[in-house]
């Protein structure tokens, strides 16, 4: 029987300035800062899941929890300033969503006792947030959204039995993206693929990179690279002109027009992260003693409307096998 996925309607909170001072804290109340690096669905889902995970452990916003939320709009400088502001206000914990937010939060809290719990960090060790064995490098831990690269390549081969070249656009300054491209390159040969990658340094470069890439490859596999995801519609626009399928890395990208993904459910990842944070806030565990965690298995997501738009026929079994499928393209 096909599982039903909980759909969460999100309201993005944009903060351009922060109040000063957190006030006094009673023994059973908490103030946390949430630093989210960019605006896109998967990171929003992480945030909502994080708060839900805390609530499941009895830490509820508006009751015994005060939340200060800032979205950096994909600007590293804003992320760094946000972390510094949270430290100056002596919050009880920082939740950092995405690698740039996590690294700036960790740097800002090194000389403090403020724990950092991160989520949506693909490779914590590569980012300097964990040791190779998964243990913490300091007062920081969290959850990884490491992509199931092998499962993704296997799915692409199922959909495109004759394809030879897979394109990837990545941000040259994102350690996680570089690490994931390396994984693609290491595994591609198993499935008879060649990886053609192109690096960008900002959102403004993504469309031009996509326009060049679609002339060289049979498909594009999109990662969770924050810069590229923020410009996903530009990638889809260029790919659709050439009837080149774009495969996503999580459900929000598939909803927005990618044809399929072996991806993670970010709301569930957020819940997992919230439960970790609850242990730290309650004094049941120390972030420095907790290994980072990963979500267990990827799920298949498909968008039949996106496939039909470029004349692609997906495998017949995908209608029943998909964890979630869509018959329309939903751009928020």
N, C-alpha and C positions, 0 to 999 in steps of 0.2 A: 504494500500500500504506500502510496506517495505521501511523504511527510509534508505537513504544512509549516511554513515558516512565519514566525511572528513578524509582522510589519510594523515598524515604528515611525510615526510621523514626527519629524524633527523641526524644531524652530531654532534657527541659528542665532546665537547671541553675539553681536559684534560690539567689542569694547575698544574704544579709542583712548580712554583715560581710566585711571584707577583711583579709587578712593584711598585716603591715607588712614592708616591705623586700623587694626582689627578689633580693638576693644578687648575686654577681659574675657577669659575663658573659664567656664565652670568645669568641674572634674569630668562631667559626662557630655560635654559639648565640644565641637571641633570646628576649626576653620581651615579650609584647604584652598589651594590655588590650582586651577586647571589651565595649563598652557597648551594650547592646540596650535600646531604650526600652520595649517592651511584649512581652507574651506573646501571640503568635498565629502561625499556621502559616507565613505568608509570611516573617516576620522570622526564625523558626527556620530555615527553609530557606535564607535568606541566610547565616546563621551557619554552618550545616553546609557549604554550598557554598564559603564563604570559606576554611574550613579545608582543604577538599578542593583548592581552587585553590592554596593555599600548598604542600600536600603534593605536588602535581603538579610544583612547582618545587623540590622537595627540602627544604622546610621543614616538618618533621613534628612534630606535638605528641607529646611524650613522648620524642623523640629529640634534636632540636636546637631545640625550641620549647617554651616555657612559656607557657601561656595563663591569664590571669585574666579571668573572665567575671562580669559583673554585669547583672542585668535590673532595670530601674528600675520595673517594674510600672506603667508609664504615669504615673509621678510625675516632673514636671520637676525638683523639688528633689533627688530621688535621682539623677537623671541628672547634675545639676551636681556633686553631691558625689562621684559615681563618677569623673567626669573629673578633679576636683581630686586625688583619691586616686591615680589613675594617674600624674598629673604628679608628685606628691610621691615616688612610688616610682621615677620616672625610667624608665618602660617605654620600649622601643625604638620602639613604634608603637601608636597607638590605632585600633582598628576601631570605627566608630560606625555603628550600625544604626538607621535612621530619622532623620528631620530633627531632632527635639528632642535626640537623642543627639549628632548631628553638630554642631549649633550650640553646645551646651555644651562639647563636646570642643575645638572650635576656639577658643572664648573662653578656655578653661583653658590652652591651649598657646601662646597668642600670644607670650608672652615666653620661650618655650623653643625647643629645636630638635627637639621631638618631632613627627613627622609624624602627620597624621590621614588615614585612608582611610575614606570613608563609603560606605554602600550604602543602597538603598531611600529615596533622597531624590528626590522627584518633580520639584522645580524648584530646582536648586542656586542659580541666579541670584536667584530670588525670595527664597530663604532667606539670601542674603548670603554664600554659600559659593563662588561663582564669578562671573566677569564675564559679560556678555551673550554674548560670543563663546565661552564655555566654558572659558576659561583660569582658573587658580586665583587667588584673592585673597590667598593666603598659603601656608603649608606644609601644604596640604590638597588632596585630590582624591578621586575615587571614581567611583561609578556611580549613574546615575539610573534610577528605575523610573517615569519619566513615562508616564502612561496614554495609550493609543492611543484618544483620545476620538472621533475621526472613525470609526474602525473599530467602536467600541462602539455609537455611535449608528446606524450602518448596520445592525449586527446586530439591534439592538432594533427597527428598522423592518421588518426581514425577519420577525421573530418576531411583531410586533404591528402589522400593516398599518393598523389603524384607530386606533391610540393617538394622543393629542394632547399629554398632559402627562407629563413625566418628573420624578419627585421625587428630590431629593438631600439627604442629611443630612451636615453637615460641622461640623468644630470651628472656632470663630471665631478661635482663637489659632494655628492651624496655617497658616502662610504657603502651604505647598504646596497645601493643600485649597482655600484661597481662589483661588489661581491656577488650579487645575483646574476649579473651578466656573465661573470666567470663560471658560475654554475651551469648556465645555459650552454656555454661553450664546451664545458667538460662533458655534458650529457648529450649534446645534439647529435653526435656521431652514432650513438646507439640507435637512433631513430632515422638515420640517413639524412639529417639536416645540416645545413651550414648556417651559422649565425652571422648576420650582417648588422652590426651595431653602429649607432651614431650618437655622439654626445652633444649636449646642449648646456648652456650656463644659465639660462633664464627662460621664463615663459614665452617671451617675445620670439625666441628662436625655434620653438617647437613646430610651428606650422611649416616653416621653410625646410626644417629637417624632415618632416613627414612627406612633403612634396617631393623631395629628392629620394627618400627611401622607397616609396611605393613604385618607383621605376626600376628597382633593383631586386625586389623580393616577391615571394608568392603570398606572404601574409605578414602581419605584424602581431607580436605578442607583447601586450602592454603590462608593465609591472605595477608595483605600488609606489613608484617614484612620485613624490609629491608635486614636483614641478610639472611633470608630464601629465599626471592625472588632472591637474588644474586646467590643462589645455587639451583635454581629451577630445572635445568636439572639433578642434582644429585637426587632430590626427584622423578622426573619423571622416571629416569632410574631404581630406585629400585621398584617403583610402577608398572612399565610396566612388570617387571620380574614376578610379581604375578598377572598380569591382574587386578590390583586395580586402579579404576579411581581416578584421582586427579582433584578436582574442583578448579578453580582459583577465584580471587577476582576482576579482571579487565581484559580488553581486551588484553593487551600485554601477560598476562599469558596464555590466551586461544590460542592466536596465536602461542605461543611457545610450546603447547602440552597439556595443561589442557583441559578436555573435555567440560566444560561449566562454566558459571559464571553468577551470578546476580551482576553485578559490575558497577562501575562508569566510566564515560568518562573523563579521566584525562586532556585531552587537553581543554575541556570545563571548568573544574575546574580551570585550569591555567588562562583562559580568565577572569573568575570571579575574581580571585585573582589580576590580572593585573589592572582591573578596580578599585578595592579597593585601590591599590597602587597609581593609578593616582589621586584619590581624595586627598590622603595624600600629594603627591608631589605638587599638585596645591594649597594646602592650603584650600581645600574645606571641609576637615574633619581632625580630629586628630585620630591617631591609638588608642589612649587611650580611645576614646569615641565611638569606633565602636565595636559592638559585632562580634564575628566570624560567618562566614556563612557556610552553607552546600549546596551541590548540591541536587536538588529536589528528583529525583527518580532514582533507579538503572535500568539497562537495561540488557536484556538477550543476552549473547554471547555464541556461540557454535562452536566446532571444530569437524566436522564429521570424519575427518581423524584420529584425536586422539582417538575418540571413536571406530572407526573401528580397530585401531591398537590393542586394548585389547578385541575386540569382544563384545563391548557394543552397544546396539541399543538404540538410543535416541528417546524420544517421537516423533511421526510423526508430530505433530503440530509445533515442534521447527524449522523446515525448513522455515515456514512462520512467526512465531512469533519472531524469533531472531532479535534483532536490527542489529546485524552483525554476519555472519557465515563464516566459513573457511572450505575449502576442502583440505587443506594441512597444514603441521606443519612448521612454519616459525621461525627458530632460528637465531637470529642476533648476 
